[in-house]
Amino acid sequence: MSVSDTAISLESELLVVQQAARIISRSDDPEGAIQGILRLLSQLLGLNRGRVLLVDPRTGALGIRYAYGLTADERARGRYAVGEGITGRVFQTGQVELVQDIDSEPDYLTRAVSRGVLPQEPVAFIALPIQQHEQSIGVLAVHRLRQRERPFQRDVALLQVIATLIAQVLRVNDLVAERTAQLLSENRLLKNRMESRGASYGIIGQSPALHQAINQTLQVAATKTTVLLLGESGTGKERFARMQHVASKRADGPFVSVNCAAIPANLLESELFGHEKGAFTGAQGVKKGRMELADGGTLFLDEIGDLDLELQAKLLRVLEYKVVQRVGGTRDIPVDVRIVAATHQNLQEAVNDGRFRLDLFYRLNVFPIRLPPLRARTGDVPILARHFLHAANQEYGRNQVFGTGALELLERFGWPGNIRQLENLVKRAVLMSTESVIRRELIQEILAEEEGICQPGVAAGTEPGGLPIAAAGGEAAPPAGPSALAPAPAQATAMGLAAAGGVSGNPFDSSEPGLRPYARVRHDERAHIEQALQRHHGNKTRAALSLGLTPRQLRYRIVKLGITTD
């Protein structure tokens, strides 16, 4: 290349960069900006059929999102699994790939653009990773004629600058989308608080299953009827009991709560009924019990199924005669108290097993209210997650938002621990995130850890007593456990569960996509784990997903097999 040709080339490169920067500054649309940049590359430098491929969050595969010089059919055909072909390999490795002659490269797939469409002379293909925070988020690729005076190194250097500009365009677009989503989320939360009957009592959600429980609670609040709340642990039984109290004529009276499972049986009687001086060793004075303290108000007895038979008989007497007798006393003390009881157990089974009195069951079961598990509350998980995120941001002095796909992951989880588990998980995500955005990958890692804690084989969709709980649509909710996060088959392939360039005889292969159930560590796993770690550059979370393991299962195997990860 002559000196004059070099000067012309440098001028063209500078013009491309200047015009690209101008397009970015003037456009608030990533599609218009990126297509404008790809058009410049083609018209000024002969880098033709430019395309930007990004990951489809639904399948995990790379697809052509933006292009110049490609037909709609060519864009639709341009889909690659991570590690597949030149494009998939560039995304996986984060390295530039230069193919000087596509006809002599077996890994060039000729998938998007047919060979017959291209010039009948040697054609080159250049692909570069588009990266944010040293992680690949997409691929920039172009064709060019091989026989040109302009050296490949100059094209690669310029395309690296363009890839950086495109990464910034995508980053700004993500930030705008995330902030917009945050505003929409806050608006939805405010709308929910204004429209929901339960919002004024601290009960957030809009699902039909939740509204039915709220309506039943408010319907009976104005009466003196004893209420029995039925639901799994973490469904908000105490909050419903407080709503019952606040919405009643007893709202000015005390609300007293007792967890019958949290107090030892030998102390629970004194806690409930009080004691006289000298009633037992250490009883140095008169003590009023919770029943007396709740006089004129509401007594909430949580986990009443754990009450022993002797105390059940005394509670029955309170319900029938409205009097209590302290431990060590003989005098009946009148009390005006409304009982709201709750349990996660099936009291009918407890009656059949002789663990619960039938007469007390009938007195408590006058108006039973079933509180729906979180998995049956269609659409409520995103609302609750945003609510808990707002509270956590205030508590920890943060200003974080959920990233793309994070809420969808939360919505698909089985939530065996219900609302309490969701609240704790959101707090953990806020504390673990080092950015202003809580990424989908962080949520995925935390959920995988949560699945490792949950007991395998226990159906999440069961009510007290083991009966299936119907979801809002009338069908029984699916079981929780390792399958709750299992991706669809297409997702499994894209995530690398059928690892790119698959190795035959992989001990992690399974006919069922998703996370692998517990199994003993085998020494023949070592090579596959080392290959996965190498493929994902030491990233244990991604390596675990590619093997169908949780991060905890992978770490356990690394230790057991003595694999070096430095």
N, C-alpha and C positions, 0 to 999 in steps of 0.2 A: 504494500500500500504506500502510495507516494505521500509526500508531505501535504500537498493540497488535499488529497483524499482524506487524510487523517484529520485535517482541520475541518473539512465538511462533516465528517463523522462526529467529531466532538461537538460541533455546532448543533447537529441534529439531536444528539444526546441531551445537551443542555436545554434545547427547546422542548423536548419531551418532558423533562423534569419540571421545567417552568410551567408548561401548560398543564401538567398533571396537578401541580400544587394549586394552580388557579382554579381548576375544575373542582378540586376538593373544597377550596375555600368558598366557592359559590353554590355548592350543591348540598342540600340537606337530605338527599336521596342516595343511599349507597349504590343502588343499581345504576342510576344515571352517571354517578361519578366513576364507578369501576368500568362500565362500558366505554365511557369517554376516554379513560386511560388506555384501555385495550385497543381502541380505535387509533389513538396516537401511535402506539407501538407498531401497528400494521401499516399505517399510511406513511409514517416517517422513517421507519427502520426496517420494514419488511418482516417483522416478527408477527406472523399471521396466525389466524384462528386461535387467538388468545382465549383462555378460559380460566376461571377461578372455581375451584372445587371446594366445597365445605361439607362438613359432616351433617348428615340428616339425623336429627335427634331421635326420630322415631325408629330408625333401623340401625343407626351407627355406621352406615355406609357412606362413602364419598360420592357426591353428585355434583354435576355442573350447575352452579347457581348463577354465575354471570359469564357472558361470553360475547365475542365479536367475531362475525364471519361464520358462525355455526347455525345450521337450521334447527328448528324445534325438535325434529326427530333425532338429530345428532346430539343435541343437549340431553334428550331423554335417555339415549343409549349410553351416555358417559357416566356409568355408575361402577364403582370399584370398592371391594372390601378392603379393609386396612391390610396392607402388605401385598395386595394383588397388583400385578403388573408394575410398570414404572411408576405410575401415579401413586398407587397404594404404598409402594416401597418408600417413596419420597416422604409421604406423610408419616410413615412408621419410623423411619430412621432420622428424619430431620436433615437429610443431606441432599445437596443438589445432584441431579442426574442429567447428564448430557449424552444423548444418543446421536452420533454423527450421521448414521444411516439407519433409518427405521427398518429397512428390508433385511438388514443383517443382525438385528437384535431380537432374539427369541422372546424376551420378556415384554416387548412392545406388542400390545394386544390388538391394535387397529380396531378398537371397539366403537369409539364415538364417530370418527371420520374414516370412511372406507378408503382403501388405498387407491382405488380408481378415481376418486375425486381429486387427489393430490397430483401435482406435476409429475410427469413421467421422467424424473431424474432424481438423483439422491436427495432425500428430504431428511432434515435433522429435527430432533425433538428435544426441547429443554424444559425441565420441570424443577421448580424450587418450592421449598416449604414456606408457607405463610405462618409466622410464629408470633405468639404473645407470651411473655414471661418464660421464654425458652421452651415453650410447648407448642407443638404443631396444631394449628386450628384449620388449616386448609392447604391447598396446593395451587400455585400459579404455573401454567404451562403454555407453551407456544410452539408453532412450527416455523422453520425457516429453510431456505434452500441451502444445501451444503456448500455448493460451489459459489461462494461469494468472497470478495476480497476482505470484507469485514471479519476480523478474528472472533472466534467463539468466546474468548475470554472477555472481550468488550461487551458482548451481549449479556453474558452471565452477570457481570458486574452491574450493568444497568438494571437488569431484571431483579437483582437483589435489592436495589434502591426502590424499585416499583413495588416489590413484595412488601417492603417495610411500610410504604405509603398506604397500600391496600389494607395492611393489618391495622393501621391507625384509623382508616375509614370504618372498618368493621368494629373496632373497639369503641369509637365514638357512637356508632349506631347502637351498640349493645348498651352503652351507658344511658343513652336517651331512652331506649326501650325499658331498661330497668327502672329508671326514675319515673317514667310514665306508668309502669306497672305498679310502682310504689304508691303513686298518687291515686291510681284506680283502686288499689287495695285499701288505702285509707278511706276513700269515698265509700267503698262497699262496706267497710267496717262501720262507718258512721251511719250508713243507710240501714245496716242490720240493727244497730243499737236503737235507731229511731222506730223501726218497723216491727221488730220482734217483741212479742209480749214478755218474753223471758229476759230480754237484754237489760231491763231496769233492775233485775234481780241478779245480774252477773252471769246469766246463762246465754252463751253466744251460739248462734247457728240458725239456719233457715230450713233445714231438712224437714220433710213431712213427719218422719218418725219422732224427731225432737219436739215439733210443735204439738203432736198428739199428747206426748207426756206432759208438756207445759200446760196445755189446755185442761187435762185431767187434774193436774195439781191445783190450778187456780179454781177449777170448778168446785173442788171439795174444800178449799181453804176456808170458806166462810162458815163451815159447819163444825160440829164438835166430833166428827167421825174420826176414829183411829185409822191411820193410813200406814200401809206397808209398802215400802219402796223395794223393788226387786231389780237387780242389775249386777253386772260384773264389777269387779274392783276397778276403780278409776273412772266410773261413768258419771260421777258428780252427785252421789246420793245426799251428802250433807248439804250441798248447795240447793238441791231441790227441797230438802227439809227446811232450810232457812227461808226459801221462797214461800213455802207453805205457811210459815210463821208470820213473815212480814205482810203477806197478803190477807191474813186473818184478823179478827177482832182482838187477838191477843198480841198484836204487834208491839204494844207499849210494855208488855210483860217480858220476862227474861226468856232467852233461848239458851238451853243447857244441853250440851252434847256429851255423850258417853260412848266410847268404843268398848263394847263388851269383850272383845278379843284381846284388847291391849292391857287390861288390868287383871292381875292374878285372881283366880277364883276366890281365894281366902280373903282378899281385900275388896272384891267387887261389892259384896253385900253391904259393907260399911260405907262404900262410896255412894251406893244407890240410896240406902235407907238411913244412913247416919248411925251414930252410936251414943249410948249414955256413958257417963263417967264410970270407969271401972269395969266396963263391959268385957274387956280383955286386957291382957298385958300391954301397956303403952297407951291405953285410953285414959288420958289424964283429965279430960274434960268432955263436955257435951259437944257433939259435932252434928250439924245438919247434913243430911244426905242430898244427893242431886235432885231427888224427888221434891224435897221441901224447897230447895233453892229455885226450882222451876215453877213454884206455885204462882198461878195467874198467867203462866206462859206455856211454853212448849218444851218437852223433853224429847230429845232425839237419841234413840238407842240404836247405834250402828252395830252391825254384825250380831244381831240378836240371836242368830242360830247357834252362837257359841255360849249362850247362857246355860248354866247347869240346871238340872231339874228342880233342885230345891229353890233356887232363885226364881225360876219360872213360876212356881206356885205362889211365891210372894208377889210377883208382878201381876199375876192374875187377880189376886186379892185387891191390889191397887186399882186395877181397871174396873172391878166389879163394885167396890165399896168406896172408892176415892179416899182411902186412908192409908197411912204408912205407920209402921211400928219400927222404931229404931232398934239396933242390935243392943241387947241387954235391957230393953225397956218393955213395959207392959201397956203403955198408954197409946191409943189410936190417935194419930194426928191427921186431921183432915187436910187434903190437898186438892187444889183445883188445877189440874195439869192435863194437857193434851199430849198423848203419846204419838210420836211418829217413829216407826221402827224401820230398819233396813237390813237386808241380808243379800249376800251373793249365793247363798245355798238354796237348795230346793227343800223347803220346810215340809212339804208333803212326804218326801222320802225320809226326812228326819223323823217325822211322826211314825211312819211305818217301821223305822229301825228302832223306835223306842227312845230316841234322843231328844224328842220335843213333844210337849204335851198337846194333845189334840184340842182340849178346851181352850188353851191359850192361842193356839193357831187360829181357831175360829174367831176369837176376840180381836186378834191382830189383822186378820185377812178380810176385814169388812170392806175396805176399798184399796185393793192392790194396784200399784202403778208400776209398769215395767219401763225402766229407763233403757233406751237403745244403746247398744255398744257403738263405738265410734265407726266401725266398718259398715254399720247399717245406716249411718247418717250421711246420705248421699249429698256431696257438695260442701259438707261442713269442715272437712279437714283443711282446705286452703283458708277458710275464714278464721278458724281457730289458730292455725299456724301464724297467720299475719297478726292476730291479736297477741299471741304469746311473743312474737318477734318485737312488736311495739313495746310491750312491757319489759322485755329483756333489754332492749336498747336504752330504755329509761333507767333500768336498774344498774346496768354496767357502763353507762355513759358512752354508748356506741351509736352509730347511725348506719346500720346495715340493712340490706335488702336481699331478697331471694333472687338468685340468678335463674337463667333460662333452664327450664326442666326440673328445677328443684321441687317445686310444689307438686308436679305430676308424680314424682317419685314418692313423696309423702302420701299422696292420695291413693297410690296402689298398695301401700303397705297394709298388713293385716291388723296392727295395733292390738295385740293381746293385752297390753296394759292400759288401753283406752286413752282418755284425755290426759291423765296424769303422765303417761309415757310420752305423749306428744309434747307436752309442756317441757318436760325435762330434756327431751331431745333438742328442741329449739334452743333452749338455754345453752346446751352443750355446743351446738353449732355456732352460736354467737361467740362463745369463749374460744373456740378452736379456730375460727376463721381469722386469717391474717389480712384480709382485704375488706373493702366496703361491701363486697358482694359475697353471699353465701353460695358457693358453687354447687352445681349438681353432683360433682364428684365427691365433695365432702359429705353431702347428705347420703350418697350411696355408700360411702365407707362407714358412716355411723349406723345406717340401717343394717348393714352386714354384721356389724358388731352386735347390734340389738338382737338379730336373729340367732347369733351364737349363744346369747344369754337365755333366750326362750327355750323351754323344754320341747324337744322334738316329739312329734306324734300326738300332741294335744290339740284338739280341734278348737280353733278360735271362735267358730260360729256356734257356740253352745250357750244355753242359758243355765242358771242354777238348776242342777239335777241332770245336766247332760242333754237336754232337749235342744234341737236346732233352733236358732233365732232367725226369724225371717227378716230379710233386708227390706228396704223401703218398697222395692218392687214386688215383694211377696215371695221371693225365692230365698232359700236358706243361704246365709252368707258362707263364702268359701272358707276352708280352714286356713289358719295361719301356719307359721312354720317356715321351713326353708323355701317352699314354693311361692310364698307371698311376694317375693321380689323377683321371681323367675321371669326373664324376658321372653318375649315371643320368639319363635324359631329364627325369624329374620334378624331380630335383635341379637340373638345368641351368636349367630354367625358373624355379624358385624363387630360385636364386642370381642371377638377372638376366641369364643368358647370352642369353636371348631377352628383351631389355631391356624393362622395363615401359613401356607406351605405345610399343611398338617403332617404330623409324624405318625406313621402307622403304629398300632399297638400302644397308643397313649393310654396309660392307666387311668387318666382322668376322664376319658370319653364316656358319655352316658347317653342312652336313648332319650332321656328326658332333659331338655335344656334347663339351665338355671344353676343354682349353687349346689355344690356337692354335699350330700349328707355325711355325717361322721363316719370315718372308716380308719382302720389301723394304718399307721405309717409303714410303707413298704420301701425297701432299699432301691427297687427299680424305678421309684419315682424321682430319684435324685437328678438323673439326666434331663428329664422333662422340666423340672423346676429350674434348673440352671439355664436351660434354653429359653424358658419364659422370661426369667430375669434379664438375660442378655438381650432378648428381643425388645424388652420394654426399658432398657437402659437402667436397670436397678429399681424401677418404680414398683414397689411391692403390691400396691393396690391394683394397678393395671395387670401385673403378672398374675395375681390371685384370680381376677375376673377371667383372664384368658384360660386359666386352668379349671374354672368352675368351682373355685374355693372362696371362702371368706378370707379377708386379710389375716384374721386371727388363726385360721387353719393353716395358712401359708407360713406365717411366722413360726408356728409350732413345728412344722415340718423342717423349716430351715435350721432350727435349733437341734431337733432330733437327728437330722442327717448330717449335721456339722458343715453346712454349706456356707462358704465365705461370701459375704455380700458387699464387702468394701470395694 
